[in-house]
Amino acid sequence: MPLPPLSRSALSYRLRPTRMGSGFLLLTLLTLVGCVNYSLSLGYGATFLLAGIWAVTAGGAMRAGRALSVRLETPGELFAGTPLTLTGQASGLAGTPFEVSLGKSAATGRLPAGNTAARFSLQLSPQARGPLTLPPVWVTAYDSLGLWRWVQTSPLAELGLVTLPPVFPAPEQGAPTPPTRRTGAAGEGRTRTAGNDDFSGLRAYVPGDSPRLVSWKHAARTGTLMTREFDSPAGTALMFGWADTSALGQTEARLSRLSAWISTARAGGLPFGLTLPGLTLPVATGEAHARAALTALALHGPLPTPLPAVSAPRAPQILPAAAVRFTVFGLAVALAPAALRQPVWVSLLAALLLGYTALQTRPVAASRQQLRPLPSWLLGIAAGMAAVALNAEYGTLLGSEAGTALLGLLVALKAAESRTLRDARLLVLLGLFVTFTHFLHGQGPLVALHALLSVTLMLAVAGVWVVPHVQPDDQAEEGEPGPLRTAARVVGLALPLMLVLFVLFPRPDGPLWQLPLQGRNQTGLSDEIRAGEFSDLARSNAVAFRADFSTGLPEPQNRYWRGPVFENYDGVAWRQARPRGASPSIEPTGPESAYTLTLEPNGKPWLLTLDVPTELPPGTFLSTAFQAVNPRPTTARARYTVRGRSARLGVQESPERLNYDLLLPEGQSQRARDLAATWAPLAPAARVEAALNYLRTGGFTYTLSPPTLPEQNRVDAFLFGSRTGFCEHYASAFAFLMRAAGIPARIVGGYLGGEINPDGGYLIVRQQDAHAWAEVWLAGRGWIRVDPTAVVAPARLNTNLSTALTRPNATEATPPGTFARLRLRLDALQNRWNDTVVGYGGEQQRSLLGRVGLGQVGATPYLLALLGLVALALVPALLVARRVSRPRDPAARALHDLTVRLRLPRAPGETATAYTLRVQKRWPQSAESLATFLAAYHEARYSPEASAEQARKLRALARKVRQ
């Protein structure tokens, strides 16, 4: 039956994210909040990469949707109660994933490479007798990663179904033999009717006539199809009447019996007639007659109630083995960096879970048993035990290290537990989130490279699970790009937008909320000093911080980087204290110096400064012990600009502090007290010199491996027993002697020296440069720095640790070897990376905007530049999309450009000739130019010697076609 005419207003187009795309957007916003709160500059870049992918794939879905064309084929005969199968074909941009849904039935596919159409079929629920009614068709095109979908609601007429056949009554099963009636006067040769007995002549062919009845000899002679007719003596034909089914009562049962009789006659080629209330069909034969009779039955009133739509039972989802292995590989890559920092058992457990998940998909011989999935209760127990073990390992589950380790285990457990497509999609988002957690532990170039690789790989995994009919690269059909190559192309197109947003997106100066990242004690200075503390630290070659001076490097003997000050001593350890009293005085004596510190994460609330800082970064302050304090511990790499100058410290000092710095534990190290008492008659400065001379001439040695000192009288054990130690041994013993001699003393922790990198002209201060020295207070002079280690190993002051350990009296450091020089070059690259990428924050952004004349964030020039650069960053994606969407063959490309200009796409499988005829019917005035174009197209397309001149001519003819 004919459908109503098509109205363009009835069409509906919508661009919307998929469920995976919505989760992707939520993840992007979540990572942005994390980057703002924890000042993760590299995280900003990765977040903006996701934002660029979001924008690029949205455009891809829109282009694919606009180019997608679907045609449905008219279904054949349909009987009530039997499923309906609709077939069709889709064409458009090669590689476009698509979905066609009709009611509760859906078909998915992917357009093949080349200019061929993809076929599909829709299985519909059984229909009731009567006119066939179908809902509008939803045609969906996805982007290459499945983050967006272009949804188009199309009436059936737009898709080629101009008329729909009716639904015939279902034939009755086991129907009785149909009755026969005389159709004319009795007698052979007197009255005859249609039948199969004798040839009666030829008539014009009618579509639907059986090929057996066509007179093929006549067609061969004349070229005209004619159908042979036969008749029989009257009284031998079948006549099906409505009254013959009166015993059945119900209308549908009567129609079902008539349908069975007609089907029987049709199968046997017997002539029959049909009488219904208000309708009579004369006796005839042939397919057309049978369909007319069945149509009359189908439309006989009253029509039955439509059958309810029945959903097909959901079959259990079986995840494709290749896709599962690809997902496991992607998760393994995303989790890999965590193995460098988390306990070994965590990495082994995650690897075992992922490996077992992959092994479950391995094909096995019939004689071997397939690995069974791990039960959920077992995985739950494993998760609980892992959480308990991690809490015992780290002391908390809320810190960055414990939290990311637990997250990695949960991801591996989720992979082992995944059974459905939803689980697989969730794994993709978890893999992306795990990738971002690595920025909490480092933001170096290798971390950035891993993030780029991991994001690309997880997006390829997303394409496998979200986009229909997409397989990993090793299973992609020839001519079709695999998901990994597709994801790499999308990431490449998103990079320009990432760079624009990285530079211009507003960077707040502070966090959204205070939430310190707790974790294990990081390498660095401790909160207390005890024997062995600094010697253990000196074995670490890790970088503590880098210092870049704008006023020239200080001399080696002046490179004392001041950190925590320790004034409380209990006989075993020195700890920080806050004695009451007024603030001490500061009297500057030297020129000002300026330097920039790039501090590695240490989790401590102090800054390392030279001399006395005169200008500190915002949010920091100087304590009464002249220690630069940052109330927010350094949990990520941070840059600070400091100004300072030499000064006399504490000439005016509070008596409370001076008395506090004379305290010693009772009953400890009496021999050291007696030694100090012998210096009591001396002047204060002479007492200091006497203690240093005792260390200088007492046969003391400098070593990283001193013997263990006892808990009691450990200063006596060091001064009169072992006489060997590291800086903390000498600083502690010297401060004890000074307090015992009546001179206020304390210990200062920090770093000494640093390695000059010739490639950048900056200092590299490593953990092995950690040092402890003493400060004594002298009347009229204030706090004076005294380094007792320097009298035992003078090389420690002028060279470096390794030289001081091997040649204590050396004046020059050992020249660096080849490996050391290579390490310095790599560190120079790391430092430039820190300056350019990691250190790019709000202050650097404001400085850049001021230099280029864009003003402040939010100003009109800034907004105009932001919009313009964003638009410019999307140009590569538009150019690539345009190149990919056009065919490679010059002639086919010209035809494609013509369809775009006319805004009339080709139907699936439509030839160039058929297309130009359709265009001529719509725009008759273009008939001549279209005919010329078609001739040139055929010449360029099929000529064995196609030339560039033919292609140019064809493009020019295409431009002449007007609507």
N, C-alpha and C positions, 0 to 999 in steps of 0.2 A: 504494500500500500504506500502511496506517496507521502513524503514528509513535508511539513510546512516549509516555506521558503526561508533561506538563511538570512539572518540579520546580523550584521557585524557587531551590533551592540550586545548580542548574546554571548560573544566571546569574552573570556576573562583571562587575564594574564597576571601572574603574581610571582615575585621573586622572594623567596623565603629561605632561611637556613634549615638544614636538616637537623635531626636530633643531635647528630654528631657535631654539626656546625654550631648549635646552641651551646653544647658543652665546650667546644673549642673557644667560643667567645667568652664564656664564663671563666675558663682557664686563663685567657689573655688578661682579663680584668683582675683576676686574683694575683697573677704574677706581677702586674703593674703595681698593685698595692704593696706587695712584698718588696719590690725594688725601691719604691718611695720610702718605705719604713726602714729598710736596712741599707739604703744608699748603695745599691748594687748597680754600678754603672754598666757593667757588662750585661747584667740582667735586663736593663733598659733596652739594650740592643736586641737581645733575643726576644723580648716582649714585642718590640716594634717590628721585628721580623714576622712574628705571628700576625700582627695587625696588617702588615703588607700582604701576607698570604691570604688573609681574610678578604682584603679588597680585590686582589687579583683574581681569586676564585669566584668572587661575586660577578665580576665582569665576564669571566669564562662561562658561568652558568647562563647569564643573560644572552650571550651570543649563541651558545649552543641551543637554547630554547627557541630563539627567534628563527634559527635555521632549521629546526627539526620539523619535518613534515611526515604525517601519518595518514595512511589510506587503509580503510577496512574493506574487505571483500564481501559482497552480498552472500549471506549464508544460503545453503541449500534447503531442501525440505526439512521441516521440523515438526515432529509429532509431540503432542502433549505428554508431559511426564518424562521426556527424555532430555538429557543435558544438551546444551547448545554450544557449539564450538565456532567462534568467530576467528578468522584468520586475517592477517594484514601484513603490511610492510612499512618500514620507517626508513627515512633517508634524511641526510643533513651533513653536518660536519663529521668527518671521519673520526672515529674513536669516541664519539659522544655516548655516554651511558644514558639510557632512557628507560622509562616505565610507562606503560599504557594500562590504565585501570578502568574497569566498567563494573559498577556496583562493587561487589565483594571479590571480583576476579581481577587479577593483575598479571601482566606479563612484562618481563624485564629483558634487557639485552644491551648490546653495545654495537654501534654502527661500525661495520668493517672498513678497513682501509680501501681506498679506491672509490670509484663512483658507483658502488653497488648498494642495494638496499638490504636491510636486515628484516627477516621474516619473524613473525611471532603469532601466537594463538592465545585466545581467551576462552576459558572454560566457564560457562554460565550455568546457573541453576535451572532445573526443569521449569518450563513455562506451561501456563494453562491455555486451553483452547481459545482461539480468538486472534485478534490483531496482535502482532509481536510489538511490544513496547520495550524500549531500552532507555536507560538513563543516559545523560550526557557523558561523554568520554573525558577522562582526565589524562592528559599527556604531560609527562614530567621529563625534563632534561636536567641532568646533574653536571656539576663541574667535574674536572678530572680527579679531584680528591674527595668528592662526595660531601663537601661542606655546605654547598648551596644547591637549591633546586629551583628550576623555572617551571611553574605549574600553569598549564593552559587548559581551560575547560572548553571543549569544542562540541557543538551539536553534531549529530550523526551525519547530516547532509554535508557538512564541511569536510568530513572524512571519507566521502564517497558513497555513503549509504543513503541514496536518494529515496529508494523504496525498500520496504521490508516485507518479506513473505509472511503470510499468516501462519499460525500454529494449527496444524491439522489435529482432529481428534485422534486419540490413540486407538489403533485397531484392537478389537476385542480378541482376546486369546481364546482359541477353540470355538470360534463362531460357527453356527450351523451352516449347511449348504444354502446358498442364496436361492430364492424362488425364481422360476422362469415364467414368462408370460408371452402370449402371442402378441406381436406388434402390428399385424396387418391381416388381410383375408387369407384363408387357408388355401393350400394347394401349391404344388411345385410349379414354378415358372409363371405364376399369375401375379402374386404380390411378393415383393422381395424387400429385404431390409439390410442394413449394414451387418456384415459378418465376415467370416474367414473362409467361406467355401469356394466362391467363384470370383475370378477377376472381373471387375466391372468398369475399369477405366483409370485415367490419370487426373490428378488435380494439382494445383499449385502447392508447393512445399510450405508447410507452416512450421515455424520453429517449435521444437519439441517432438516432431514426428520421429518415429523410430527409424534408425538408419537401415533396418531390414526392409522397410517399405519404400525406400527411395529407389527410383528407377535410374540406376547408374549408367545404363547404356544410353538412355535418352539424354542424360546430363553430358555424357561424353560427346554426343553428336551435336547438341544445340548449346551446351553451356548453361542450361537452365535446370534447376533442381525441380523434379516433379515427384509426387508421391502416388504410389499405386493404391487403388481402392478395391475392396472385395465386398461381396454381399452374400447373403444367405436367404433361403426361403423364409418368408414371414412366419413368425411363431417360434423361432429358435434363439432369439436374442434375450439377454437378461434385462430385467427392468426392476430396479430397487426402489421401493416406495416407502414413504414414511409410515404408512399403515402397517407394513410388514413387521414393524418393530414395536407395535403397540403393547405387546405382552410385557415388554421390559419396564414400562412406566416412566422411569426417569429419563430426562432429555439427554444427559451425557451418555447414559448407557445405550440409548437408541442410536445416537450419533456414532458411538464407538463401534456398534455392530455394522452400521452402514459403511463406516470407514474400512472395516475388515473385509466386507464384500467387495468394495471398490478395489482394495489392494489385491484381492484374489483375482478379480477379473483383469486387472492391470497386468499382473504378473503373467497371466496366461494369454494376454493379447485378445481377450474376448470383448465383443461389443456389449455395451450396457447403457442403460438410461437411468435417470434419477428423478424422483418426484419428491419435493418437499413442500410444506405449506407455503403457497405463494410463489413457488419456483419449480419449473420442470426443465430438465435437460434431456434432449432427444438422444436416442440410441446412437452411439458413435464409439470409435476406438482411438487409440493414440495417447501419447503422453500429455498433450495439451488438454484433451478431453478429461483425462484422469485428474490433472491438476485443477481443472475448473470444477469438477465434482467435489474434490477434497476442499477446495476453497469455499464452496457453497456450504459444506458442512461446518467449516471452521468459523464462518461468519453468521451461522444460524443463531438467532436469538431465542431466549435470552442468553447472554454470555455468562460463563461461570465466574466465580470470584477468583482473582489472581492468586496463584500459589505463593506462599511465603518463601522469601529467599532463604535458602539453606546453605549454611557455611560448610565447606568441606572440612572434615576432621583434620586437625593439625597433626602432621607427622612429626615425630621427634627430630629436632634439629641435629644434624651431623655436620660438625665443622670440618671443612676441607683440610686434609692433612697438610698439603703444601702451604696453605695460608697459616695454619697453626705453627708450623716450623718457622715460617718467615716472621711471625709475631714473636716467637721465643727468641729468635736471633736479634730482632730489634730491641727487645727488653734487655737482653744480655749486654748489648752495646750501651744502652742507656744507664745500666747499673754498674758498668765496668769501673769508672773512676772511684767508686766507693770502696773498692777492694784495697786501695792504697792507704785508707785511713781507719777503717773499721776492723774489729777483731776478725781473726782468720776464720773462726767457726761460723760467723755470720755469712761471710763470702762463700764458704763451702756449702752451707745449708741452702743458700739461694741458688748456687750452681746446681746442686743435686735436684732441687725442685724443678728448675727450668729444664735440666737434662731429662728428667723423668717424663715431663710433659711432652718434650719433643720425641722421645722414644715411643710414646704411646701411639704416635701416628706412623711409625715405621711399618711397612708391609712385612708380614711374616708368612712363612710357609704354612700350609694347611696342617702339618703335623705339630706345629708349635703354637702355644697359647699366647694370645694378644695380652699385652700389659693392661691391667685394669686401672681405671682412674682411682686416685686416692679418695677414700671416703671423707665427707665433710667433717664428721666428728673428729677424725684424726688430724685434719688440717687445723681445726679449731684448737685442739689441745696443743699442737705445735706452736700456734700463734701465741697462746697464753704463756707457754714455757719460755718462748723467745723473749717476750716482754719482760718476764721476771728476770731472766738472765741478763738482759740489757740494762735493766734497772740496777742490778747488782754490779754490773761492769762500770757504768757511768755514774751511778748514784742518783739518776733522774731519767725520766723519759721525755722531759720537756725541752732539753737542750738541742742544739743544732746537730751534734754528732749522734746522740742517742736517738733523736727523732728521725733523722735521715736513715740511720741503720735500720730502725724499726719499719720505716716506710718501705725500704728496699725488700725486707723480708715479707711484708704484707703483699707487695706486688708479686713476688715469686709465688706466694701461697695462692693468690688470686688466679694466677696463670694455671696452677695445678688444679684449681677448682672450677675453671671456666668450662661451661657446657653449652652456652647459647651464644647467639650473635650479639646480644646485648652485653654479655660478659666480655667478648672480644673487643667490642668498641670501647668499653670502659678501660681495658688494658692500654689502649692507645693513649687516652688522656692521662692515665697514670704514668705511662712511659715519658710523656712530655713533661709532666710535673716533676718527676724524678730528675730529669735533665736539668731543670731550673734549680733544684736544691743544691747542685754542685757549686753554684755561685756563692753559696754561703761559706764555702771552704777555700775558694780560690777564684781569681779572675784573670789568670794569665792567658797568654796566647794559646797554649795547648788546651786549656779549658774552653776557650772560644771555638777552637777547631773541633773539639769533641761535641760541643753544643750544636754546631752547624751540621755535623754528620748525624748526630742523634735525631735532631729535629727532622732532617730530610728523610731519614730511615723510618721514623714513626709516622710521618705523613704518608709515606709509601704504604705502610701497614694499614693506615686509615683508608687509603684508596682500595686496598684489597677487601676490607670488611664492609665498607659503606657503599661503594659503587658496585652495582650488579655486574656479574660476569667479567670481573677483572682478576687476573691471576698474577702471581709474582713474576718477575722478569724472566726467570728460566722457563716459564710455561706460557708466556705471551705468544700469541699467534704471530706468524711472520708478517711484517709490515706494520704491526701495532706496537707502539711504545709501551714498555712495561711500567708498572706503577713507580718503580724507583727512578727511572728516567723522567717520568712525568713529574714526580715530586721535586726532583732536582731542577727541572725547568721552572716550575712555579716558584721555588725558593730563589732562583736566580733573578726572576722578574720582580720579586718582592724586595730585593736588596736595595734598589734606589730609594724606595719609600722608607725603608728602615733607616738609611743614612740621614734622610731629611728629618725624620722624627727624632732620631737620636740627637741631632744637633739643636733642633729648635723646640722640641717639646719642653714645656716648663719644668724646671727641676726645683722642687722645694728644698729649703735649707735644712729642715728638721724632719724627724719622723712623725708619722701620724699618731703613734702611741709608743710609750716606753715599754719595750719587751726585750730585755737583754737575751742574747743567745748563749745559754749556758752550755757548757761542755766540759770535757776534760781540761786539766791545767795545760795551757798551751806553752810551748817552749818560750822561755823568757825569764826575766828576773822574778825571784820568789818574793813572797810577802815577809819573809824572815831570812836570817842568815845563820847558818850552822855549819859546822865542819863538813866539807864535801859538797856543799850546795853549788858553789861556783865552779869547782873542778869538774863536776858532772856536766854543767852547762857548757864548759869550754870544749867539750868533745863534739858539740854540735856546730856544723858548718852552715846552718840556716841563717838567712839574712834577718837581722833584727830591724834595721831601718836603713834608708839611704838619705844622705844629706847633700844638698846642692847649694853651694855658697855663691852669693852674688857679689861679695866683697873680698873674695880671695880666701884660700884655705888657711886655717890657723896652723901654727907650728905643732909638730907631734906632741910636745910636752904640754900643750894647751888643749888637747882633744879629750878632755874629761867630760863625758856626757852624764850629767847629774840626773839621778833617778830618785828612788825612795831613800829616806833617811831613817836610820835605826837607832833608837835611844834607850830602849828598854832591854835589860840584860838579866837573864835568870840563871846564869852559869852554864847554860847549854846553847841557847839561841838568842839572837838579837832580833827585836821586833820594833815596829813603828809605834810611836807614842805621840800624845798630844798634851804636853805639859801646859798648865795654865800660865798666864802672864801676858804682858803687853807685847805687841808686835816688835820685832827687832828692827834696827835701822839698816838702811842700804845706802852706801856712799859710792856712787859711780866713780871710777878712776881711769878707764880706758876708752878707746873709740868704740863706736857701735858697729856691730856686725849683723848681717841679715842672711838667713838661710831658710831653705824649704826642706822639711822632713817628710819622707814617705815612709810611714810607720806600718810595719807588718802586723797582722792581728796577734795580740798577746793576752787579751782579756784582762788587762790591768788598767787601773785608773790614773796612770801617770804619763807624762811626756818626758822625753829625754832632751835636755837643753845644755848648752855651753854657758858657763859663767852665770849671770843673773839675767833672765829675760826682762826686757823693758816693754815689749809688746807681745801679748799672747793671742792665740786664736780665740774667737768668740766662744763663750761657754766654759772657758778654762780659767784657773786662778792660781796664784802663788801662795803656798802655805807659809806658816811662820818658820818652817825649817828650810825655806827657799826651794821648795820642791814644786814643780809645775804639775798641777792636778787637773785631770779631766774627769768630771763626775760620771761621765758615761764611758765605761771601759771600751777599749778598742777591740771590737770583734770583727772588723773588716779592715782591709787596707785603707789607710787614710792619709791625707796630705795636710800639713800644717805649715804655715809661714810664721817664723819667729824672728824677733829682733832682740838682741841682747848686748851686754857689755860687761867688762870686768868691773868689780866693785869690792869695797871692803864691807863684809857682811857681819852684822850683829855687833858692831862696836858698842852700841847701846842695846844690851840684851837683858831680858827679864831675870831677876834673881831666882824666880821659881824654876825656870828652865836650867839655869846654871847649876843649881843644887840638884835637880833631877839627873843631870848628866854627870854627877859624881857618885851616884849610887852603885854599889856592888853587892852581889849576893853574899850573905853571911856564911862563913865557914868554907869558902871556896878558894883554892889555889893560894895557900898561905905563903909559899916560897916566892911567888910572884909579888905578893904584897910586900914581903920583906925586902925584895930587890928594889922595888919602887920607893920604899921608905928611905933607902940610902941616898936617894936623889933629892930628898925633901929640903936640905939646906940650899940647894941650887936655885937660881932664878928660874921662873917658869920656862923661858925659852931654852935654858941650859938643860932642864929636865927632858924636854922633847929631844934635844940633840943627844943626850945620854942614852935614851931608849933606842934611838936609831943606831947609835954607835954599837950598842949591845947586839943588835940584830946584824949589823954589818960585820962585826968581828967574831961573832959567836959560832961560826961554822954552819950557818943555816943554808939550806938548799931549797930550790924552787922546783916543784914537781906536780904533775897531775894525779899522781897515785900515792898520796901520803898514807901512812898507817892509820887505822881507826883509833880515835882518841876515846878515853873512858868518859862516862857521864859525869863523874866527880873529878874535880881538880884537873880539868882538861887543859887549862892554860899552863899549869905547871908541867903537865905531861908533854906539852908542845915545846915550852921554852927550855926545859931541862932534860927532856927525854928524846923525842923523835927528831926535833930540830929540822924537820922537813915538812913542807906544806905548800898550799896554794894561797891566792891573795886573801881569801876569807880567814885563813889561819893567822896571817900576819896582821891583818887589820883588826881582828878580834883581840889578839894578844896585845897589840900596841895600845888599843883603846883601854883595855883592862889596866895596863901599866900606868897610863896617864891618869886614869881615875884614882888608882891607888896612890899616885904621886900628888894628888890634890889638884889636878887640872881637868876641867870639864872636857869630856871627849864623847864622840859618837862616831858611828860608821855610816858612810854614804855608799849606796849601791848604784851601779850604772854600767857604763862601757868606757873603755879606754882605747883611743886610736881609731883605726878604720883603714880600709884599703882604698887607695886612689885608683879609680878606673880611668885610664888615659883616653878611652873613647868618648867619655862624657864629661870628664873633669869633675866628677862628684865622688863622695866618700861612700864606701860600702861598709857598714858596720854589721858584723855577724855576731851570732850568739857566743862564739868562742872569744869574742872581745869583751865579754862580761867581766866586770872588775869591781873590787871593793877597796875603798881607802878610808882613811880616818880624817876627822876634823877635830881640832883642839881649839879651845877658846883662850886667847891671851888678852889681858887687859890692854886697852888702847889700840889693839890690832883686830879684835873680833875673832871670827871663826877663820882658822887657817887650815888649808888643805895639807895633809901630810900623808904621803904614800909610802908605807914601810916596805911594800914589795919592791919598790924601786931601788932600795939599798941592798937588797939581796940579789935581784936580777935586773940590773939597769937596762938591759936590752928590752925589757917589757915596756919601758917608757918610750923608747926611741924607735923600736922596730915593730915586731908582731909577736904573737904568742909562740908560734913554732920556732922562731929564732931564739926567743927567750928561754925556751925549754932545752934547746940543744947548745946554745952559746949564750949564757946569761949575761956576759959582759960585752956582747957585740954592739957595735954602733950603727951597723947597716943591716937591713933585712936581706935574706937570701933572695936573689932575683927569681922572678916567677918563671916556671917552665912552660912548655908548649900547652899543656892541658890547662894550666892556670890562665894563660893568655886567652885561650879559647873560651874559658868560663867567663872571663871579663867581657869579652865581646858579646856573649849571650846575655850577660847581665845588662849591658848597655841597651840591647834591644828590649829587654824586659823593662828597663827604666823608661825608655821612650814610650812603650806601650802603657805603662802606668801613668805617664804624664798626659798622653793623648786620649786614652780610652777610660782607664780605670779612674783617673783623677778628674774626669770631666764632670763637674757638678754645677750647682747653682751659681757659684762665684765665677767659675770659668765661663759659663754661658753668658752671664751678664757682661763680662769683659769682652767676649767675642762680639756680642750684639752691639756694644758700644763702638768697637773698632770698625765694624762694617757699616755703621750709621743706621742701624735699625731701632735704636732706642731701647726701651725696656720691654719686657714681656707684656703683651697686651696692647702695646701702642699700635697705631694705624700702620706705620711702615712694617712693623713686625708681622701683623696679621696678613697684610698684602703679600709679603715675601713668603710666609708660610703657605698660603693658598696657592700661590704661583709655583712654588717648588714642589708641592704635593702633586699638582696637576702635571708638572714636568716629569716627576718621577714615575707617573703612570703611563707616559708615552711609550716606553719600550714594551710594556705589556700589550698595549693596543697595536703596535706595529707587528709584534710577533703573532698576535692572534689573527691579524689580517692576513699575514703571510701563510700561516698554517691553514686557515679556512679556505684559501683559494687553491684549486687544483694545480698540479705541476705542469700538465700539458697545456701549451699556449692556447689551443683552440678551446679546450674545455674551460680554461680560465676565462677566456673571452665570453663564453656562454654564461658562466657563473656571474661575471660582472654585469651582464645584461639582466639577469634575474634580479640582482641587487638593485640596479637602477630602476627597473620597473616595479620593484617591491612585489613581485609575483614569483614565489619559489616554484621550482619544478616538483611535480608529484613523484613519488617513489617509482622508479623504473620508467619514467616518461622520457621518450626519445626527444632529440632536438626538433625533429619534424613535428611531432605531436605537440610539443610546447609552443612552437611558433604558430601553429594552427589555433591553439587556444588563445594565444595573445591576439591574433587577428580577429577572432570573434569578439573579444572585449574591446579592442581598439582598431576598428576597420581601417582607419586612416593610415595606419602603419603597415599595411599589407605589403606595399612595394618595397619599403626599406627592410622589412623582415625577410622577404623572399631573397633579396640580394645578400643579406647577412647569412641566411641559411645555405645558399650556394657556396659562399666563401668559407663557411664553417666546414662543410663537407669536404671541400678541396683541401683546407688546412689540416683537417683531422685525419683524413684517410689517404692523402697523397703520399706516395713513397718518398718524395723529395720535398717535404715541407721546409719552408725557409723562414727566416726572420722577417722578410718582407711580407709574406703572407700573414704572419701574426700581427704585424703593424696594421695592415689593411683591414684585418678582421676587427681589431680594436677600434679603428676609425669608423667602420660600418656600425658597430654596436652603439657608438655614441650618437649616430644619426637616427636611431630608432626613438620615436617620440610616442608618449602616451596619448 
